[in-house]
Amino acid sequence: MSQIEAAIRSGQMLQARTLLTEIPKSEIPRVLTARTANLARRCGAHHFALRLLAPLIRPQKILERPASAEERLSYAATLLMIGATHEGMTLLETIPAAEFPEALFFRSLGFISQWKYGSAIPALERYLQSLNTNDYAYRVGVTNLAASFIVRGRYQDADACIAENIRACQTGDYRLLLSNNFVLAAQSSLAQDNLALARQHLRSARAITAPGAHAPQALIDKWDVITALRSPESRTESVAKAHALRSQWSQQGYWENVRDIDFHLAKTLREDDRFWSVYWGSPFTSYRRKIKLEYGPVSPNPEALVLGDAEGDKTLSIYDTVSGRSLSGRLVRALLTDHYQPLRIGTLFSKLYPGQYFDPFSSQHRIEQAVYRLRELSRLHDWGLSVQVVHGSFQLRAEMGRAIRLTTKRLSLRQADPRHDWLLSHPRFQSSPFSCSDVADILRISIRNAQRLLNMAHASGWVIRRGNGRATQYQARLGLPHARVA
């Protein structure tokens, strides 16, 4: 266990996963289950962690000793890592934060994954109050707090956190965490127009990052080239380097780096078409609001986007062609909520089967069956759609010489809150009041799962509820999310 921990702290995730998989699951005692699952999650072996814990969290029979809060916490944290955010956050609510303050930390990560940094900050501050400042976990929490402060524009607060962390990480020899804090220092300096200091921090980060730590090196490269794009004297060279890195990251699967570099290229070169591609290709309203404010004046919003390289009859108007009522239609619409980051399996499952729990033993097979069906339909009807599996996640692309046309009005409605895509899957939900049993019948889910969906939609303001008991009726309020995005 100590070797795996050391490998993780030094950024050697492949080595950590190799050591972990050498441990037979049957030989892991119950008392070490949560700890082993935590190590698996931290080094990226998410399915290992979920399969280790699922028999305890979602048992098929009554257990002599039910899952402990520590085991539920570990399972919830791993659900967040695979994109099953709502299920993970719901499970975290069952864990007493006073006894297990780590629940606050993972709630903050859930908020961050949805670009809700304003909600993440108080959760992180409460979490840090429960820790000893000498703990490694405290330093991880401060790092996330500093990152949240930067996104929210609280640069002085961020700089104070970073300075404290750099001193502590140098003393504790936490190289990966130290490198991350130098990168955050560069981001903050860049946001405050101090390019020289930003470059200095990036040099410090590069000097201590292990050569085999590819993701940390890519993060440094990203901010290095973004800083260079801000300098007019080196713009031609930095633009060429940005394009080269973009191509490299696309192959390596560093999709958020690709998204960021596209935005900064658009901002530097004033390419409005590229800006709108980033804007509508990103799923979170708060992120779109941030980049629109940072970009400044821009041409009018286009009515549609075209993904691919075809024209005329080689372009598929996706929303008019593939029915949203079918599983294949829901799959297409889910995959098109993000044009950069392939959808993680937990995210995709929650969109296709809303209200159902993710099962690490069967959910992947159900996703693969849906993907197979869509591929067969595309081949049969010559739609020109390609579903690609990239590093275990799923992405929709047009085939060579083909393109997909998307109307931005429909994109805005779907991206406002993807948990409620089911409201858009059938005209009955959009045209007249409906009941819980109507939802269950149309979506082919249980009454219990239908009620869970309706409760979420009502709490989020997507539906109006009238009546009581079996006479309760619901009415969709589909105009509200669109107005919020616009």
Secondary structure, DSSP 8 states (H G I E B T S, - for coil): -HHHHHHHHTT-HHHHHHHHHTS-GGGS-GGGHHHHHHHHHHTT-HHHHHHHHHHHHS-SS--SS---HHHHHHHHHHHHHTT-HHHHHHHHTTS-TTT-THHHHHHHHHHHHTT-HHHHHHHHHHHHHTS-TTSHHHHHHHHHHHHHHHHTT-HHHHHHHHHHHHHHHHHHT-HHHHHHHHHHHHHHHHHTT-HHHHHHHHHHHHHHS-TT-HHHHHHHHHHHHHHHHT-GGGHHHHHHHHHHHHHHHHHHT-HHHHHHHHHHHHHHHT-HHHHHHHHHT---HHHHHHHHHHH-S-----SEEEEES--GGGEEEHHHHS-TTSHHHHHHHHHTT-SSS-B-HHHHHHHHSTT----TTTHHHHHHHHHHHHHHHHHHHT--EEEEEETTEEEEEE-TT-EEEEEHHHHHHHHS-GGGGGGGS-THHHHS-B-HHHHHHHHT--HHHHHHHHHHHHHTTSEEEESSGGG-EEEE-THHHHHHH-
